[in-house]
Amino acid sequence: MSSSIDITPSTQPMADVQIIPVTTPAEQELFLDVPAIVYANDPNWVPPLRSSVAKQLAPTNPFFQYGKLQQFLAIQKTGDRATPVGRVVAAVNQRLIDREGEQIGLFGFFECVHDFAVAQALLNAAEQWLREQGMTKGRGPINLSTHNSCLFLVDGFDSPPAFMMPYNPAYYPQFMEQAGWQKAKDAYAYDFRLDKPLLPKFEKAYQVAIKSGITFRPFRTTGDGFQQDCIDLYHLFTKAFANNWSSTPRSQEDFLDEAKDLQSLVDPTLFPIAEANGEMIGFFMCLPDYSLPLKYVNGKLNWLGILKFLWYKRQIHQGRVIAICALPEYRRQMVALALIYLGMQGGIQRGYQRAELSWVYEDNMPSRKVVEASGGTIYKTYRIYQKELGTA
């Protein structure tokens, strides 16, 4: 559903705006302040955790073992006062270059007030830095890799984003096109209604899988069981999603570190695992939609933020399905549909009214067919852009 949000750029460009590289702790704090300024009057915005963004950009991030980046900040000077009005990160991910065989640079962490002149200046700075690194093509928004936040929302601005999904003002796509960036690929978020019974074919698929010797159990969230399930997930992820567009390989260590960050957020009822002869062959990865409590945390998980999170967590009434995976050799055993049945039953058991499945690339027709046959309907569209950069 399209939004009626006004995307007409401001007619008077801001005066005295400078684009500077972020080099000091004070500038880093201003960098982290930008979203709160951009989204000050947007009721659908869910503030990201400042500590999480800072961690991604910190020198301790394993990304720096195979990549490099430069943060840029747009500053408006009014007398002695400096106000941040935009930001962007330009990045080179060597794993992506090696995988695709092209000198592709990335931009991400983009935020900008409603002024095209500011957006253009930020993008120009990112493009020039990428050229200086030898990049001939730009792609984004991608926050260092597609394993992190990426994509701009281009349709469906009338509701908040699901947990770990991006959100942006409606004028961003227009700014990108004005700056010469073109669509590279779209992705969809699907809406699943859980306030009505599932179609009989789902339970039938579950019975077929059981009779074929497939076993199902919840994902384990504690002790050695958690560690082993995460290792098995890593191998299954690597095998099933290695060829995803613009994706880059992750080490097992990186994957396990990311998994530990989510360990306390997993609800096993929403996360069924499929096994054949004791080996993991599929999963339905759904998390409670923590966007609601995070909205009230306001980006800071201090003691007050934790109390707010725990209080509003009780009001969660929907989930976010991050991935559905079943090895293709078990298609006849209807493992994918059986996992959907168990996952959706788990959501219904929790009293959820709906779930979002996101995201699925527009040309991933095998996944789209399964999702749409399961009753999912597209309700948000996202986009990654690309631009030829030429040479420095």
C-alpha positions in Angstrom: 0.0 0.0 0.0 1.4 3.4 -1.0 1.7 6.2 1.5 0.4 9.7 1.2 3.5 11.2 2.9 4.7 14.4 1.2 8.0 13.8 -0.5 8.4 17.3 -2.1 12.0 18.4 -1.3 12.5 21.7 0.5 12.7 24.6 -1.9 15.3 26.5 0.1 18.6 24.5 0.5 20.3 24.7 3.8 23.0 27.3 4.1 26.5 26.6 5.4 26.3 22.8 5.2 29.7 21.0 5.2 30.5 17.4 4.6 33.3 16.2 6.9 34.9 12.8 7.5 34.3 11.4 10.9 37.6 11.4 12.8 36.9 12.2 16.5 34.7 10.7 19.2 32.6 14.0 19.3 31.9 13.6 15.5 31.0 10.0 16.1 28.4 11.1 18.6 27.0 13.6 16.1 26.9 10.8 13.5 24.8 8.7 15.9 22.5 11.6 16.6 21.4 12.1 13.0 18.5 9.6 12.9 16.8 11.2 15.9 16.8 14.5 14.0 15.6 13.1 10.6 12.7 11.1 12.2 11.7 13.5 15.0 8.1 13.7 13.7 7.7 10.2 12.2 5.4 8.0 14.4 6.5 4.8 12.5 10.2 5.1 13.2 11.8 2.6 15.5 15.1 4.0 16.9 18.0 1.6 16.4 20.2 0.9 19.5 23.0 3.4 19.4 25.4 0.8 21.0 24.6 -1.6 18.1 25.4 0.9 15.4 28.5 2.0 17.2 29.7 -1.6 17.5 29.3 -2.1 13.7 31.6 0.9 13.1 34.1 0.2 15.8 37.6 -1.0 14.9 36.9 -4.3 16.7 34.4 -5.3 14.1 35.7 -8.4 12.2 34.7 -6.5 9.0 38.0 -4.6 9.2 39.9 -7.9 8.6 38.6 -7.9 5.0 37.2 -4.4 4.4 37.5 -0.7 5.0 35.2 2.2 5.4 34.9 6.0 5.8 32.1 7.8 7.7 30.9 11.1 6.5 28.8 13.7 8.3 26.8 16.7 7.0 27.0 19.6 9.4 25.0 22.8 9.4 26.8 25.7 10.9 24.8 28.4 12.7 27.2 30.7 14.4 29.2 28.6 16.8 26.5 25.9 16.8 27.0 22.7 14.6 23.9 20.6 13.9 24.2 17.2 12.2 21.8 17.0 9.2 22.9 13.9 7.4 25.4 11.0 7.3 26.7 8.2 5.1 29.3 5.4 5.2 31.3 4.4 2.2 32.7 0.9 2.4 34.8 -1.6 0.5 34.0 -5.2 1.2 36.7 -7.4 -0.3 34.7 -10.5 0.1 32.0 -9.0 -2.2 34.6 -8.0 -4.8 36.1 -11.5 -4.8 32.7 -13.1 -5.1 31.4 -10.9 -7.9 34.6 -10.2 -9.7 33.9 -6.5 -10.0 35.2 -3.4 -8.1 31.9 -2.8 -6.3 31.9 -0.3 -3.4 29.0 0.1 -0.9 27.2 2.9 0.8 25.1 2.5 3.9 24.0 4.0 7.2 22.5 6.8 5.1 20.3 9.3 6.8 19.4 12.8 5.6 17.0 15.7 6.4 14.5 16.6 3.7 16.9 18.6 1.5 18.3 17.1 -1.7 21.4 19.4 -1.7 22.5 17.7 1.5 21.7 14.2 0.2 23.6 14.9 -3.0 26.6 16.3 -1.2 26.8 13.2 1.0 26.4 10.8 -1.9 29.1 12.7 -3.8 31.5 12.4 -0.9 30.8 8.6 -0.7 31.2 8.2 -4.5 34.5 10.1 -4.6 35.9 8.1 -1.7 34.9 4.8 -3.4 36.6 6.0 -6.7 39.8 6.7 -4.7 39.7 3.1 -3.5 39.5 1.9 -7.1 35.8 1.1 -7.1 34.0 1.5 -10.5 30.5 0.7 -9.3 28.5 1.7 -6.2 25.7 -0.3 -4.6 23.5 0.4 -1.6 22.2 1.0 0.9 24.1 -1.9 2.4 25.5 -1.5 5.9 28.9 -3.2 5.2 27.2 -6.4 4.0 23.7 -7.8 3.3 23.9 -9.7 6.6 23.4 -6.3 8.3 20.7 -3.8 7.6 20.3 -2.9 3.9 17.6 -1.7 1.4 15.5 1.4 1.2 11.8 1.2 1.7 10.0 2.4 -1.5 6.4 1.3 -0.9 4.5 0.7 2.3 5.3 3.7 4.5 2.0 3.5 6.5 3.2 1.1 9.2 6.3 0.6 11.4 9.1 -1.7 10.3 9.3 -5.2 11.7 12.2 -6.2 13.9 15.6 -5.8 12.2 14.0 -4.4 9.0 14.9 -1.0 7.6 12.7 2.1 7.5 13.3 5.5 5.9 11.5 8.7 4.8 9.5 8.5 1.6 11.7 11.0 -0.1 14.9 8.8 0.0 14.0 6.9 -3.3 13.4 10.2 -5.1 16.7 11.6 -3.8 18.5 8.5 -5.1 17.1 8.8 -8.6 17.9 12.5 -8.7 21.5 11.7 -7.8 21.7 9.3 -10.7 21.3 6.0 -8.8 19.2 3.3 -10.5 17.3 0.3 -9.2 19.5 -2.8 -8.9 17.0 -5.1 -7.3 13.7 -5.0 -5.3 12.8 -7.1 -2.3 9.4 -7.8 -0.7 8.0 -8.2 2.8 5.0 -10.5 3.0 2.1 -10.2 5.4 0.8 -13.5 6.9 -2.6 -13.4 8.7 -2.8 -15.7 11.7 -6.3 -14.7 12.8 -7.9 -17.4 10.6 -7.2 -21.2 10.4 -4.4 -22.4 8.2 -5.3 -24.2 5.0 -5.6 -28.1 5.5 -2.6 -28.7 3.1 -0.2 -27.5 5.8 -1.2 -30.1 8.4 -1.3 -32.7 5.6 2.3 -31.7 4.7 3.3 -32.1 8.3 1.8 -35.6 8.4 3.6 -36.5 5.1 6.9 -35.4 6.6 6.4 -37.3 9.8 5.5 -40.5 7.9 8.7 -40.0 5.8 10.8 -40.2 8.9 11.4 -36.5 9.3 11.5 -35.4 12.9 10.8 -31.9 14.3 11.8 -30.1 17.5 12.2 -26.6 18.8 15.5 -24.7 18.5 17.6 -25.0 21.6 18.4 -21.8 23.4 20.7 -22.8 26.3 24.0 -24.6 26.9 25.7 -27.0 24.5 22.4 -27.5 22.7 22.4 -23.8 21.7 26.0 -24.0 20.5 25.4 -27.1 18.4 22.2 -25.8 16.9 24.0 -22.6 15.9 26.8 -24.5 14.3 24.3 -26.6 12.4 22.4 -23.5 11.4 25.6 -22.0 10.1 26.3 -24.9 7.8 22.7 -25.0 6.6 22.7 -21.3 5.9 25.9 -21.5 4.1 24.7 -24.3 1.9 21.2 -22.9 1.2 21.9 -19.2 0.8 25.5 -19.0 -0.5 24.4 -17.9 -3.9 22.1 -15.0 -2.8 22.7 -11.9 -4.8 25.2 -9.4 -3.3 25.8 -11.8 -0.3 29.2 -12.5 1.1 30.5 -15.5 3.0 30.7 -15.4 6.8 33.0 -17.3 9.0 31.6 -19.7 11.6 33.0 -17.4 14.3 31.2 -14.4 12.9 28.0 -16.3 12.7 28.2 -17.6 16.2 29.0 -14.1 17.5 25.8 -12.7 15.8 23.8 -15.7 17.1 24.8 -14.9 20.7 23.5 -11.4 20.3 20.1 -12.9 19.5 20.1 -15.8 22.0 17.9 -14.2 24.6 15.4 -13.0 22.0 14.6 -16.5 20.6 11.3 -18.1 21.3 11.6 -21.8 20.6 7.9 -22.1 20.0 8.4 -20.0 16.9 11.6 -21.7 15.7 11.0 -25.3 14.7 13.9 -27.4 13.4 13.6 -30.3 10.9 16.0 -33.3 11.1 16.6 -36.5 9.1 18.7 -39.2 10.8 19.7 -36.7 13.4 21.0 -34.1 10.9 19.4 -30.6 10.6 17.8 -30.3 7.1 15.6 -27.3 7.6 14.3 -24.6 9.9 11.6 -21.9 10.3 13.3 -18.9 11.8 10.8 -16.6 13.4 11.4 -14.1 16.2 8.8 -12.1 18.2 8.5 -8.6 16.6 10.5 -6.7 19.1 10.0 -3.4 17.2 7.2 -2.5 19.6 9.3 -2.5 22.9 12.3 -1.1 21.0 10.3 1.9 20.0 9.9 2.8 23.6 13.5 2.2 24.5 14.5 5.1 22.2 17.8 3.7 21.2 19.3 3.4 24.7 19.3 0.0 26.5 20.3 1.5 29.9 18.5 0.3 33.1 15.4 2.4 32.2 15.4 1.2 28.7 15.6 -2.4 29.9 12.6 -1.9 32.1 10.7 -0.4 29.3 11.7 -3.2 27.0 10.5 -5.9 29.4 7.2 -4.0 30.1 6.2 -3.5 26.4 7.5 -6.9 25.4 4.4 -8.3 26.9 2.3 -6.5 24.3 3.9 -8.1 21.3 1.2 -9.6 19.1 3.1 -10.5 15.9 6.3 -12.1 14.7 8.9 -11.7 12.0 9.8 -14.7 9.9 13.5 -14.2 8.9 14.0 -17.3 6.9 12.4 -20.6 5.9 14.9 -23.2 4.7 14.6 -26.9 3.7 17.2 -28.7 1.7 15.9 -29.3 -1.9 16.5 -33.1 -1.7 13.7 -33.2 0.9 11.1 -31.4 -1.3 9.0 -34.6 -1.8 8.7 -35.0 2.0 7.1 -31.6 2.1 9.5 -30.3 4.7 9.1 -26.6 3.9 5.3 -26.7 4.2 5.6 -28.7 7.4 7.9 -26.2 8.9 5.5 -23.4 7.9 2.7 -25.3 9.6 4.6 -25.7 12.9 5.9 -22.1 12.9 2.5 -20.6 12.2 1.0 -22.9 14.8 3.5 -21.6 17.2 2.5 -18.0 16.4 -1.2 -18.8 16.9 -0.3 -20.5 20.2 1.4 -17.3 21.3 -1.8 -15.3 20.4 -0.2 -13.6 17.4 -2.5 -11.9 14.9 0.0 -11.8 12.1 3.5 -12.4 11.0 5.8 -10.7 8.5 8.1 -12.7 6.3 11.0 -10.6 5.1 12.8 -10.2 2.9 12.5 -12.0 -0.4 14.2 -10.7 -3.6 11.8 -10.1 -6.5 13.5 -12.7 -8.7 13.6 -15.4 -6.1 10.6 -17.2 -7.6 11.0 -20.6 -5.8 10.8 -18.8 -2.4 8.1 -16.5 -3.6 5.9 -19.3 -4.9 6.1 -21.1 -1.5 5.4 -18.0 0.4 2.5 -16.9 -1.8 1.0 -20.4 -1.9 1.1 -20.3 1.9 -1.1 -17.2 2.0 1.5 -14.5 2.2 0.8 -11.2 0.4 3.3 -8.4 -0.5 2.7 -5.3 1.6 6.1 -3.6 1.6 8.7 -3.1 -1.2 12.4 -2.4 -0.7 15.1 -1.5 -3.1 18.9 -1.6 -3.5 20.4 0.9 -5.9 23.5 0.9 -8.1 25.5 3.5 -10.0 28.5 3.4 -12.4 31.2 5.5 -10.7 33.8 5.7 -13.5 37.3 6.5 -12.4 38.8 8.9 -9.9 
